[in-house]
Every structure is written in C-alpha cells, then in structure tokens.
C-alpha cells in the first residue's frame, strides 16, 4: 500500500501522522481511509496531545479497526485518545493496548487532566427511510435538524473537510444518484462565526425498501446555556408526519462548544431520549410500546404513530439504566442481527 497521506504501513494497519492544532477529515485522509478498507488494513491517526479532532474525523476514528493515537507530551509513550489506555508499538499491527504490567496503572495521566472550555453537546443519531423515486430530493432531514437545533440552515457540505460546497440538496442528491448502488458519505456544517456551532455526517444508501439516510448530528452549547430539549419531540413528530422516521436517539455529553475534541477525559454521553418510528411501533405493538418502563408519548398521525421516549435531561448517568431497561422491553429477544 502506497499513499501520500500514510506515513507508516504495517501488515495490518496504516498510520497517518498529523501534527497540527486541529485535525480535520481532509480529502487525503478520506482517500487514505478508503485505501485501507480496500487493502483490509486498519487506520490510525497519530497526533500530539495538543491536537484536537473535528467531529467528522472523530466519528471515523471511533470505529472498528481505527484508532486515535496520541503521543505523550514528554515523548515517553502513547495512549488512546478516546479511552486513555496506554499503547505500545507492535510490528504488524502498529499501536495496540499495552499488555500486562504496562497498563495496570490505568489511563494515561495526560488523558485524565482537565479539558479546557467545556460546555455541552447534544448528539443526535437519526435514521430515516424514503421510498425510492425520481422525484426524491435528499438532505431534508439534515436541514430540519439544523434549523430546529442549530437555528440555521446548513451552510456547506462535502465529501471531506472543510465542507466547501454551498448547501444544495439537489447537488448532493445528484452525487448520490451517480454513485448508486454504492453508498455516499458526506459532511455538512453550519455557517460558523457568531452562529451556533453544529456539524453532521450523513450516509446515503440504497436498500431493498428504499433510500436510507443515516445522520449523526452534533450541536454545541456554552457551559451555562440551556439546551432546548423540548424541541426533540417536535422533531420526532415532524419526521413521522413525513413518513420517514425509523429511529432517533439523542444523547448529551460534556464537550467543547466548538465541536472539536481534545484527547482528554470529559465524561461519557448520557441518554436524553429515543424515538421509534411508525414501522417499528407496528412491529412491537402500540400497547407494548406504551407500556415501557420509560413513559412513551405518541407523535404523528393516529393511524400510524411513532413513539417518543424522554429518558432524562442528559446529566444523570443512571439514565443508562433506564435506557437499557427500555431497550430490553422493546426488544426482549435482543437486537436484530444484520
């Protein structure tokens, strides 16, 4: 494997060294990720402890066969930028968790130091499904998320960062059509400046039942700002009214309002709520869906409602217990396998 963005190649992994204050998912990195996929290799980014990642790159690296490797400030070792576990070099697999005695002391001391400028982030994972048709124009769900939670239309989009193309639903739809049956991934972002920070990634795929949009969306808030959680049920209702909602899961986490990520501990995301679309409610049964341990609220048309479950405000870690109980109730047989 020979790629200009890759600095180290082993039998199982490729490593890109990025020495910059903010590391985006630039075009050469998206191409490198694709090259790794074709060759069956994992992908790792090596940065300093002073570097931050963008939301899009964080999403890519926080996945199977990927890793954010951070060099200790004194050059005396490396750790995982998401978990803080010490890492060591392995000849064929690049950086791997330190074995035995080397990692019994817990996470890196650098990782557990206080992060800076922390506020809150609202994280939305949305899946919608459209009937396939020549008149289908994609991007409406992302636009609705941006307008409702980000308080502005997306300003730009692109298949890498920065998202330099002006937001244009017809243009992104045309790109997806050209690439079908292959899936298309792109990122979109807000106007920046004094406007509220928001950013998202979206994957569009052709499935047997139509066209699926899978969106990860983040909005940043300053420390003392109130997050408009009451808008979430309205979002679920709007997507249900359009007949496209499959699932919407919302979490809140401590993080930088500018939606960049430092390699330091800042807590874990905490559930806020979840919506199950009309098709899922029909499969579960409306009576069972409304008998869940977390109180559900029907939204959308009475003949084909979705159900929105408000779990909490995203500040109590015990909400994970409520979330697990809810999922067990809705799918007692366990999650579907793909």
C-alpha positions in Angstrom: 0.0 0.0 0.0 1.4 3.3 -1.1 -0.5 6.5 -0.2 0.8 10.1 0.2 -1.3 10.6 3.4 0.2 7.5 5.1 3.4 7.7 7.0 3.7 4.1 8.3 2.4 0.9 6.8 2.4 -2.5 8.5 0.9 -5.8 7.5 -2.4 -5.0 9.3 -2.5 -1.2 9.8 -1.7 2.2 8.2 -0.8 5.2 10.3 -1.1 8.9 9.3 0.9 11.3 11.4 -0.9 14.7 11.8 1.0 17.5 13.5 -1.5 20.4 13.6 -3.7 22.1 16.2 -7.0 20.9 14.7 -7.0 17.7 12.5 -9.9 17.6 10.1 -11.1 14.8 7.9 -9.4 16.3 4.9 -9.7 14.8 1.4 -6.3 13.0 1.6 -7.5 11.3 4.8 -10.8 10.2 3.4 -8.9 8.7 0.5 -6.5 7.0 2.8 -9.4 5.5 4.8 -10.8 4.1 1.6 -7.5 2.7 0.6 -7.2 1.0 4.0 -10.6 -0.5 3.5 -9.7 -1.9 0.1 -6.5 -3.4 1.4 -8.1 -4.8 4.6 -6.0 -2.7 6.9 -6.9 -0.7 10.0 -6.4 3.0 10.1 -4.8 5.1 12.8 -4.1 8.8 13.2 -1.1 9.8 15.3 -1.1 13.3 16.8 0.3 15.3 19.7 -1.6 15.7 23.0 -2.3 19.4 22.0 -4.2 18.4 18.8 -7.9 18.4 18.5 -10.1 16.4 16.2 -13.2 17.6 14.3 -16.5 15.8 14.8 -16.2 14.1 11.4 -12.8 12.6 12.0 -13.7 11.6 15.5 -16.7 9.7 14.1 -14.4 7.8 11.6 -11.7 7.0 14.2 -14.2 5.9 16.9 -15.0 2.7 14.9 -13.8 -0.8 14.4 -10.2 -1.1 13.0 -9.5 2.6 13.7 -7.7 4.4 16.5 -6.6 7.8 17.6 -3.0 7.5 18.8 -1.7 10.4 21.0 1.9 10.9 21.8 2.6 11.8 25.5 3.9 15.5 25.9 7.3 14.2 27.1 7.6 11.8 24.2 7.7 8.9 26.7 4.8 6.9 25.2 1.5 6.9 23.6 -2.2 6.5 24.6 -5.6 6.1 23.0 -7.2 9.5 22.5 -10.7 8.2 23.3 -10.1 5.8 26.3 -6.7 6.9 27.6 -5.3 3.4 27.7 -1.6 3.2 27.2 -0.5 2.0 23.7 2.7 0.3 22.5 4.1 -0.3 19.1 3.5 -3.7 17.6 5.4 -4.6 14.5 2.5 -5.9 12.4 -0.5 -4.1 14.0 1.0 -0.6 14.7 -0.2 0.8 18.0 -2.0 -1.7 20.3 -3.0 -1.7 24.0 -0.1 -2.2 26.4 0.0 -5.7 27.8 0.3 -6.8 31.4 2.1 -4.6 33.9 2.4 -1.7 31.5 -1.3 -0.9 31.6 -2.3 -1.8 35.1 -1.8 1.7 36.4 -4.9 2.9 34.5 -5.3 5.5 31.8 -2.6 8.0 30.9 -2.1 10.8 33.3 -2.3 13.2 30.4 -5.7 11.8 29.4 -7.2 12.5 32.9 -6.1 16.1 33.2 -8.9 18.7 32.9 -10.0 19.5 29.4 -10.5 23.2 28.5 -13.5 25.3 27.6 -16.1 22.7 28.3 -19.8 23.2 27.7 -22.4 20.7 26.4 -23.0 18.9 23.2 -26.3 17.5 22.0 -25.8 14.4 19.9 -28.5 13.1 17.6 -28.3 9.8 15.6 -31.1 9.7 13.1 -32.2 7.1 10.6 -34.9 7.9 8.0 -36.1 5.8 5.1 -37.6 7.2 1.8 -39.5 5.4 -0.9 -37.2 5.4 -4.0 -38.3 7.6 -6.8 -37.1 10.0 -9.5 -38.6 13.0 -7.5 -36.7 12.2 -4.3 -34.5 15.1 -3.1 -32.2 14.2 -0.2 -30.9 16.3 2.7 -34.3 17.4 4.1 -33.8 15.6 7.4 -30.4 17.1 7.9 -31.8 20.5 7.1 -34.6 20.1 9.6 -32.2 19.1 12.3 -30.1 22.1 11.6 -33.0 24.5 11.5 -34.6 23.1 14.7 -31.5 22.6 16.9 -28.8 24.7 15.2 -31.1 27.6 14.4 -29.8 28.0 10.9 -29.6 26.2 7.5 -26.5 24.2 6.8 -24.0 26.4 5.1 -21.8 23.9 3.4 -21.4 20.3 2.5 -18.7 18.0 1.0 -17.2 14.5 1.0 -14.4 15.8 3.1 -13.5 18.7 5.3 -13.7 21.6 5.1 -17.2 21.4 3.7 -16.7 24.0 0.9 -19.6 23.4 -1.4 -22.6 25.6 -0.6 -25.5 23.7 0.8 -27.5 22.4 -2.1 -29.9 19.5 -1.7 -30.2 19.0 -5.5 -26.5 18.8 -5.9 -25.9 16.3 -3.1 -28.8 14.2 -4.4 -27.2 14.1 -7.9 -24.0 12.9 -6.4 -25.8 10.1 -4.5 -27.5 9.0 -7.7 -24.3 8.9 -9.7 -22.7 6.7 -7.0 -25.6 4.3 -6.5 -25.6 1.4 -5.8 -22.6 2.3 -3.7 -23.3 4.3 -0.6 -22.4 8.0 -0.4 -20.9 9.7 2.7 -20.7 13.4 3.3 -20.4 16.0 6.0 -22.3 19.3 6.5 -21.8 22.2 8.8 -23.3 25.5 10.0 -22.4 29.0 9.0 -19.8 29.5 11.7 -18.9 32.9 13.0 -21.2 34.0 15.7 -23.8 31.5 14.8 -24.4 28.4 16.9 -21.9 25.6 16.1 -23.4 22.5 14.5 -22.0 19.8 12.3 -23.1 16.5 10.9 -22.2 13.5 8.9 -24.6 11.6 6.6 -24.5 8.3 4.8 -27.0 7.6 2.0 -27.5 4.0 0.9 -29.9 2.2 -1.4 -31.7 -0.6 0.4 -34.4 -3.0 -0.8 -37.1 -0.9 0.9 -36.0 2.5 -0.4 -33.3 5.0 0.2 -31.8 5.3 3.8 -30.3 8.4 5.3 -28.2 7.7 8.4 -27.2 11.0 10.1 -25.0 11.8 13.1 -25.5 15.4 14.2 -23.9 17.5 17.0 -24.8 20.9 18.4 -22.6 22.9 20.8 -23.7 24.9 23.8 -21.7 27.1 26.2 -21.5 25.9 29.9 -24.4 27.9 31.3 -26.7 27.7 28.2 -30.0 25.9 28.4 -30.4 23.2 25.8 -33.9 23.2 24.2 -34.7 19.6 24.9 -38.4 20.3 24.4 -37.8 20.6 20.6 -36.9 16.9 20.3 -40.4 15.5 20.5 -41.4 18.0 17.8 -38.6 16.7 15.6 -39.8 13.2 16.0 -43.3 14.3 15.2 -42.2 16.1 12.0 -40.2 13.1 10.7 -43.2 10.9 11.5 -45.6 13.3 9.6 -43.3 13.0 6.6 -43.5 9.2 6.9 -39.7 8.7 7.0 -38.7 8.1 10.7 -37.1 4.8 11.6 -35.2 5.7 14.8 -33.8 8.8 16.5 -31.5 8.5 19.5 -30.4 11.6 21.5 -27.6 11.9 24.0 -25.9 14.8 25.8 -22.2 15.0 26.7 -19.8 17.4 28.2 -17.6 18.8 25.5 -16.3 21.9 23.7 -19.0 24.2 22.3 -16.9 24.5 19.1 -17.4 20.7 18.5 -13.7 19.8 18.4 -12.3 17.1 20.6 -9.2 17.1 22.8 -7.5 13.8 23.9 -8.6 14.2 27.5 -11.3 12.7 29.6 -14.6 14.7 29.5 -17.2 12.1 30.5 -19.4 9.8 28.6 -22.6 10.7 26.6 -25.8 10.2 28.6 -29.2 9.3 27.1 -31.8 12.0 26.7 -34.4 10.2 24.6 -35.3 7.9 21.8 -38.0 7.8 19.1 -39.2 4.6 17.4 -40.8 5.2 14.0 -44.2 4.0 12.9 -42.9 0.8 11.3 -41.1 -0.2 14.4 -44.1 0.6 16.7 -46.3 -1.6 14.5 -43.8 -4.4 14.8 -43.6 -4.0 18.6 -47.3 -3.4 19.0 -48.6 0.0 20.2 -49.8 -1.3 23.5 -46.5 -2.8 24.4 -44.6 0.3 23.2 -46.7 2.4 25.5 -46.3 0.0 28.4 -42.5 0.5 28.5 -40.7 1.3 31.8 -40.0 4.8 30.4 -43.2 6.6 29.6 -43.8 6.9 25.9 -45.7 9.6 24.0 -47.3 9.0 20.6 -46.4 11.6 17.9 -47.6 11.9 14.4 -50.8 10.6 12.7 -53.1 8.5 15.0 -53.3 5.7 12.4 -49.5 5.3 12.2 -47.9 6.9 15.2 -44.3 6.9 16.3 -43.4 6.9 20.0 -41.0 9.4 21.7 -39.4 8.4 25.0 -37.9 11.1 27.1 -35.4 9.4 29.4 -33.9 12.5 31.1 -32.0 15.7 30.6 -28.7 14.0 29.8 -27.0 14.9 33.1 -27.7 11.8 35.3 -25.5 8.7 34.4 -28.3 6.5 35.9 -30.2 7.3 32.7 -28.2 4.4 31.1 -30.1 2.0 33.4 -33.4 3.4 32.1 -32.2 3.2 28.5 -31.2 -0.5 28.9 -34.5 -1.3 30.5 -36.3 0.4 27.7 -34.4 -1.5 25.0 -35.0 -4.8 26.8 -38.7 -4.1 26.9 -38.9 -3.1 23.3 -36.8 -6.0 22.0 -36.8 -8.7 24.7 -35.2 -11.1 22.1 -32.2 -8.8 21.7 -31.1 -6.5 18.9 -31.5 -7.6 15.3 -28.5 -9.0 13.6 -27.6 -7.8 10.2 
